[in-house]
Amino acid sequence: MERKMSLERAVEAFAGFMVLLSVVLTYFVHPGFVWLTVFVGVNLFQQAFTGFCPAAIVLRKACGFKPCAQLSTR
């Protein structure tokens, strides 16, 4: 049985990756990369209230991810 990743899970995975990446960059490259973590957090916060997520738009159009409702549940 093939399981496909939904758009929502892809956004969560991408956000988690970006937070971890920004922590690594902050530690090893420059402290200013902490602002990447802030940016990701602010985007997640505003998405919870508005439903607008730029990462979801990119992942849907560029990578072909579909929302949970559109995935078949055979």
N, CA and C atoms as an extended XYZ file, in Angstrom:
222
Properties=species:S:1:pos:R:3:atomname:S:1:resname:S:1:resid:I:1 pbc="F F F"
N         0.843       -1.186        0.000 N   MET     1
C         0.000        0.000        0.000 CA  MET     1
C         0.886        1.245        0.000 C   MET     1
N         0.679        2.074       -0.973 N   GLU     2
C         1.474        3.293       -1.098 CA  GLU     2
C         0.810        4.427       -0.327 C   GLU     2
N         1.590        5.065        0.538 N   ARG     3
C         1.081        6.228        1.261 CA  ARG     3
C         1.744        7.465        0.689 C   ARG     3
N         0.934        8.432        0.376 N   LYS     4
C         1.457        9.692       -0.143 CA  LYS     4
C         1.413       10.728        0.964 C   LYS     4
N         2.404       11.584        0.967 N   MET     5
C         2.442       12.651        1.957 CA  MET     5
C         1.483       13.754        1.549 C   MET     5
N         0.675       14.204        2.483 N   SER     6
C        -0.263       15.288        2.205 CA  SER     6
C         0.459       16.628        2.235 C   SER     6
N        -0.188       17.616        1.684 N   LEU     7
C         0.349       18.970        1.679 CA  LEU     7
C         0.583       19.465        3.100 C   LEU     7
N        -0.358       19.182        3.984 N   GLU     8
C        -0.238       19.644        5.373 CA  GLU     8
C         0.990       19.044        6.050 C   GLU     8
N         1.195       17.754        5.852 N   ARG     9
C         2.372       17.105        6.447 CA  ARG     9
C         3.664       17.600        5.810 C   ARG     9
N         3.628       17.873        4.524 N   ALA    10
C         4.810       18.394        3.841 CA  ALA    10
C         5.186       19.770        4.386 C   ALA    10
N         4.179       20.604        4.656 N   VAL    11
C         4.443       21.927        5.231 CA  VAL    11
C         5.035       21.779        6.633 C   VAL    11
N         4.487       20.878        7.425 N   GLU    12
C         5.017       20.655        8.780 CA  GLU    12
C         6.461       20.155        8.722 C   GLU    12
N         6.733       19.217        7.811 N   ALA    13
C         8.092       18.690        7.666 CA  ALA    13
C         9.056       19.779        7.205 C   ALA    13
N         8.609       20.594        6.251 N   PHE    14
C         9.446       21.675        5.747 CA  PHE    14
C         9.738       22.695        6.853 C   PHE    14
N         8.718       23.058        7.628 N   ALA    15
C         8.916       24.021        8.713 CA  ALA    15
C         9.877       23.465        9.755 C   ALA    15
N         9.715       22.204       10.104 N   GLY    16
C        10.631       21.583       11.062 CA  GLY    16
C        12.055       21.566       10.554 C   GLY    16
N        12.220       21.218        9.283 N   PHE    17
C        13.551       21.220        8.677 CA  PHE    17
C        14.166       22.613        8.706 C   PHE    17
N        13.372       23.626        8.365 N   MET    18
C        13.885       24.996        8.341 CA  MET    18
C        14.300       25.470        9.734 C   MET    18
N        13.548       25.099       10.754 N   VAL    19
C        13.915       25.468       12.124 CA  VAL    19
C        15.235       24.800       12.502 C   VAL    19
N        15.360       23.501       12.232 N   LEU    20
C        16.607       22.803       12.550 CA  LEU    20
C        17.784       23.376       11.756 C   LEU    20
N        17.561       23.663       10.484 N   LEU    21
C        18.612       24.255        9.666 CA  LEU    21
C        19.046       25.604       10.217 C   LEU    21
N        18.092       26.424       10.627 N   SER    22
C        18.442       27.747       11.145 CA  SER    22
C        19.201       27.653       12.461 C   SER    22
N        18.880       26.661       13.286 N   VAL    23
C        19.632       26.473       14.528 CA  VAL    23
C        21.078       26.089       14.222 C   VAL    23
N        21.261       25.180       13.276 N   VAL    24
C        22.616       24.775       12.885 CA  VAL    24
C        23.381       25.955       12.296 C   VAL    24
N        22.735       26.712       11.414 N   LEU    25
C        23.401       27.876       10.823 CA  LEU    25
C        23.718       28.937       11.865 C   LEU    25
N        22.825       29.121       12.828 N   THR    26
C        23.067       30.088       13.900 CA  THR    26
C        24.287       29.681       14.726 C   THR    26
N        24.401       28.421       15.015 N   TYR    27
C        25.493       27.927       15.858 CA  TYR    27
C        26.834       27.933       15.121 C   TYR    27
N        26.832       27.454       13.867 N   PHE    28
C        28.090       27.258       13.165 CA  PHE    28
C        28.490       28.397       12.227 C   PHE    28
N        27.550       29.207       11.761 N   VAL    29
C        27.876       30.212       10.754 CA  VAL    29
C        27.811       31.630       11.313 C   VAL    29
N        26.597       32.045       11.747 N   HIS    30
C        26.445       33.418       12.220 CA  HIS    30
C        25.200       33.513       13.091 C   HIS    30
N        25.281       34.256       14.203 N   PRO    31
C        24.118       34.380       15.087 CA  PRO    31
C        22.900       35.030       14.430 C   PRO    31
N        23.093       35.752       13.337 N   GLY    32
C        21.981       36.409       12.656 CA  GLY    32
C        20.991       35.425       12.032 C   GLY    32
N        21.410       34.178       11.864 N   PHE    33
C        20.491       33.186       11.292 CA  PHE    33
C        19.348       32.845       12.242 C   PHE    33
N        19.413       33.326       13.469 N   VAL    34
C        18.298       33.111       14.399 CA  VAL    34
C        17.027       33.764       13.845 C   VAL    34
N        17.194       34.775       13.011 N   TRP    35
C        16.031       35.445       12.423 CA  TRP    35
C        15.283       34.554       11.437 C   TRP    35
N        15.965       33.564       10.877 N   LEU    36
C        15.274       32.589       10.046 CA  LEU    36
C        14.287       31.781       10.893 C   LEU    36
N        14.690       31.422       12.095 N   THR    37
C        13.796       30.718       13.013 CA  THR    37
C        12.590       31.591       13.352 C   THR    37
N        12.842       32.859       13.601 N   VAL    38
C        11.755       33.794       13.902 CA  VAL    38
C        10.807       33.900       12.709 C   VAL    38
N        11.345       33.993       11.516 N   PHE    39
C        10.532       34.099       10.309 CA  PHE    39
C         9.636       32.868       10.135 C   PHE    39
N        10.194       31.686       10.328 N   VAL    40
C         9.413       30.458       10.201 CA  VAL    40
C         8.309       30.423       11.255 C   VAL    40
N         8.648       30.790       12.486 N   GLY    41
C         7.654       30.805       13.556 CA  GLY    41
C         6.524       31.788       13.301 C   GLY    41
N         6.852       32.965       12.829 N   VAL    42
C         5.831       33.972       12.525 CA  VAL    42
C         4.924       33.487       11.399 C   VAL    42
N         5.516       32.868       10.376 N   ASN    43
C         4.700       32.337        9.278 CA  ASN    43
C         3.760       31.242        9.762 C   ASN    43
N         4.244       30.343       10.620 N   LEU    44
C         3.378       29.290       11.155 CA  LEU    44
C         2.253       29.891       11.992 C   LEU    44
N         2.565       30.894       12.785 N   PHE    45
C         1.576       31.541       13.647 CA  PHE    45
C         0.490       32.227       12.820 C   PHE    45
N         0.896       33.009       11.820 N   GLN    46
C        -0.100       33.713       11.015 CA  GLN    46
C        -0.896       32.736       10.170 C   GLN    46
N        -0.296       31.627        9.745 N   GLN    47
C        -1.025       30.637        8.955 CA  GLN    47
C        -2.130       29.982        9.765 C   GLN    47
N        -1.911       29.825       11.058 N   ALA    48
C        -2.931       29.224       11.913 CA  ALA    48
C        -4.196       30.071       11.958 C   ALA    48
N        -4.049       31.375       11.809 N   PHE    49
C        -5.199       32.271       11.888 CA  PHE    49
C        -5.769       32.666       10.528 C   PHE    49
N        -4.909       32.777        9.522 N   THR    50
C        -5.371       33.254        8.225 CA  THR    50
C        -5.559       32.145        7.197 C   THR    50
N        -4.853       31.039        7.374 N   GLY    51
C        -4.900       29.960        6.397 CA  GLY    51
C        -3.982       30.188        5.212 C   GLY    51
N        -3.300       31.319        5.163 N   PHE    52
C        -2.385       31.636        4.066 CA  PHE    52
C        -0.986       31.150        4.414 C   PHE    52
N        -0.425       30.302        3.556 N   CYS    53
C         0.919       29.771        3.790 CA  CYS    53
C         1.697       29.765        2.478 C   CYS    53
N         2.692       30.638        2.355 N   PRO    54
C         3.480       30.680        1.126 CA  PRO    54
C         4.167       29.347        0.823 C   PRO    54
N         4.636       28.653        1.850 N   ALA    55
C         5.299       27.362        1.628 CA  ALA    55
C         4.328       26.347        1.039 C   ALA    55
N         3.080       26.368        1.467 N   ALA    56
C         2.082       25.435        0.932 CA  ALA    56
C         1.833       25.704       -0.546 C   ALA    56
N         1.817       26.955       -0.927 N   ILE    57
C         1.616       27.302       -2.332 CA  ILE    57
C         2.766       26.755       -3.177 C   ILE    57
N         3.992       26.953       -2.712 N   VAL    58
C         5.162       26.477       -3.444 CA  VAL    58
C         5.179       24.951       -3.500 C   VAL    58
N         4.929       24.290       -2.372 N   LEU    59
C         4.950       22.831       -2.340 CA  LEU    59
C         3.852       22.234       -3.216 C   LEU    59
N         2.716       22.876       -3.277 N   ARG    60
C         1.615       22.376       -4.105 CA  ARG    60
C         1.941       22.524       -5.589 C   ARG    60
N         2.426       23.705       -5.975 N   LYS    61
C         2.675       23.969       -7.390 CA  LYS    61
C         3.958       23.311       -7.894 C   LYS    61
N         5.027       23.397       -7.137 N   ALA    62
C         6.320       22.902       -7.600 CA  ALA    62
C         6.499       21.401       -7.386 C   ALA    62
N         5.967       20.880       -6.297 N   CYS    63
C         6.216       19.478       -5.954 CA  CYS    63
C         4.995       18.581       -6.123 C   CYS    63
N         3.838       19.160       -6.332 N   GLY    64
C         2.650       18.377       -6.587 CA  GLY    64
C         1.969       17.775       -5.371 C   GLY    64
N         2.253       18.271       -4.184 N   PHE    65
C         1.576       17.768       -2.984 CA  PHE    65
C         0.103       18.169       -3.030 C   PHE    65
N        -0.742       17.290       -2.496 N   LYS    66
C        -2.178       17.550       -2.462 CA  LYS    66
C        -2.655       17.582       -1.018 C   LYS    66
N        -3.681       18.391       -0.732 N   PRO    67
C        -4.247       18.423        0.624 CA  PRO    67
C        -4.799       17.061        1.023 C   PRO    67
N        -4.926       16.827        2.324 N   CYS    68
C        -5.447       15.561        2.858 CA  CYS    68
C        -6.774       15.193        2.199 C   CYS    68
N        -7.646       16.152        2.019 N   ALA    69
C        -8.978       15.888        1.476 CA  ALA    69
C        -8.922       15.345        0.051 C   ALA    69
N        -7.870       15.637       -0.685 N   GLN    70
C        -7.786       15.201       -2.084 CA  GLN    70
C        -7.061       13.867       -2.258 C   GLN    70
N        -6.439       13.359       -1.189 N   LEU    71
C        -5.750       12.080       -1.306 CA  LEU    71
C        -6.757       10.949       -1.202 C   LEU    71
N        -6.596        9.946       -2.021 N   SER    72
C        -7.531        8.812       -1.962 CA  SER    72
C        -7.227        7.944       -0.751 C   SER    72
N        -8.258        7.379       -0.164 N   THR    73
C        -8.101        6.558        1.037 CA  THR    73
C        -8.504        5.115        0.747 C   THR    73
N        -7.972        4.566       -0.316 N   ARG    74
C        -8.318        3.193       -0.695 CA  ARG    74
C        -7.811        2.196        0.296 C   ARG    74
